[in-house]
Amino acid sequence: MVQGIKVIKPTKQQLEQLSVDRWSPWSCEVSSFDWSYEGTETCYFHEGRVTVTTADGSVDFGAGDLVQFADGLSCRWEVKVPVRKVYSFDVDDVDD
């Protein structure tokens, strides 16, 4: 596990409880870029495959994953398969 990134495989019930269907959409083609989080972001990946690298290491995730990025995290995204996700800054914590 990489510090500042939590990845889980949510159940349908967890997604409903989080109201994922009301979150903001975001998409990205194959690319690489640096990113820093100003707030804790939680996102659910409908499509795609990504590797995110931080000073602590790398983590891979994609379609079907619920990912939470910690406030203040700096990282590099490598989008390997085009991404379609939804995200929210209003989720306290996700349980694995």
Backbone torsions as a table, in degrees:
resi	resn	phi	psi	omega
1	MET	NA	135.6	178.9
2	VAL	-93.8	129.8	-179.4
3	GLN	-58.9	132.7	178.3
4	GLY	92.7	-3.9	178.5
5	ILE	-132.3	124.3	177.6
6	LYS	-118.9	128.7	-179.1
7	VAL	-123.2	129.3	175.0
8	ILE	-134.8	160.3	171.7
9	LYS	-99.9	98.6	-174.3
10	PRO	-75.5	154.8	171.8
11	THR	-84.1	165.2	176.1
12	LYS	-59.2	-38.5	179.5
13	GLN	-63.5	-42.8	177.9
14	GLN	-60.9	-42.7	179.7
15	LEU	-63.3	-40.2	177.9
16	GLU	-65.3	-42.6	179.7
17	GLN	-62.5	-33.7	180.0
18	LEU	-83.0	-7.7	-177.2
19	SER	56.9	43.9	-178.5
20	VAL	-56.0	-31.9	-179.1
21	ASP	-66.4	-9.9	178.0
22	ARG	-102.3	-1.9	-177.6
23	TRP	-75.4	163.5	-179.9
24	SER	-76.0	138.5	178.9
25	PRO	-84.1	154.5	175.5
26	TRP	-152.8	141.2	176.9
27	SER	-139.3	158.5	-177.5
28	CYS	-156.8	138.4	175.4
29	GLU	-81.5	176.2	177.7
30	VAL	-57.3	125.6	-177.0
31	SER	-172.4	174.3	173.6
32	SER	-135.1	138.9	179.4
33	PHE	-161.4	155.5	175.2
34	ASP	-86.3	146.8	-179.8
35	TRP	-148.0	144.5	174.3
36	SER	-127.9	138.7	-177.3
37	TYR	-96.8	126.2	175.4
38	GLU	-109.4	76.8	-174.1
39	GLY	123.7	156.8	177.9
40	THR	-80.8	120.8	179.7
41	GLU	-106.9	134.3	172.9
42	THR	-116.3	133.4	-179.2
43	CYS	-139.5	154.0	176.7
44	TYR	-120.6	126.5	-177.2
45	PHE	-92.3	115.1	174.8
46	HIS	-81.6	-35.2	-178.5
47	GLU	-146.9	158.5	170.9
48	GLY	110.1	177.0	178.7
49	ARG	-149.4	131.6	-174.0
50	VAL	-139.1	146.5	165.7
51	THR	-117.1	126.4	176.6
52	VAL	-114.0	130.1	-177.7
53	THR	-116.6	132.1	175.6
54	THR	-122.6	-176.8	176.4
55	ALA	-63.5	-22.3	-178.6
56	ASP	-89.8	-12.6	-177.7
57	GLY	141.9	-164.4	-176.7
58	SER	-123.1	152.9	174.8
59	VAL	-138.3	140.3	178.1
60	ASP	-106.9	141.8	175.2
61	PHE	-158.5	170.3	-179.5
62	GLY	-177.4	-149.6	-173.9
63	ALA	-47.6	128.8	178.9
64	GLY	91.4	-4.7	-179.1
65	ASP	-96.3	141.7	170.8
66	LEU	-104.8	122.1	-173.1
67	VAL	-124.1	137.2	176.2
68	GLN	-121.9	126.7	179.7
69	PHE	-107.6	129.9	-177.1
70	ALA	-72.9	147.5	173.7
71	ASP	-55.2	131.5	177.9
72	GLY	88.6	-5.0	-179.3
73	LEU	-66.5	132.5	172.0
74	SER	-112.4	136.3	-174.8
75	CYS	-156.4	175.5	173.8
76	ARG	-122.2	125.5	176.2
77	TRP	-93.1	135.9	169.4
78	GLU	-124.1	102.8	-179.9
79	VAL	-83.9	112.1	-175.9
80	LYS	-92.5	-32.3	176.7
81	VAL	-132.0	132.4	-176.0
82	PRO	-45.2	137.1	-173.2
83	VAL	-103.7	139.8	167.1
84	ARG	-132.9	115.0	-177.0
85	LYS	-138.7	169.8	170.2
86	VAL	-124.4	152.2	-176.0
87	TYR	-144.6	160.9	178.7
88	SER	-150.0	148.0	173.4
89	PHE	-105.4	10.1	-174.7
90	ASP	-107.0	16.5	-179.6
91	VAL	-103.0	126.1	-178.0
92	ASP	-67.4	-55.8	-177.8
93	ASP	-160.5	149.8	175.2
94	VAL	-109.2	141.4	178.8
95	ASP	-98.0	144.4	175.8
96	ASP	-98.1	NA	NA
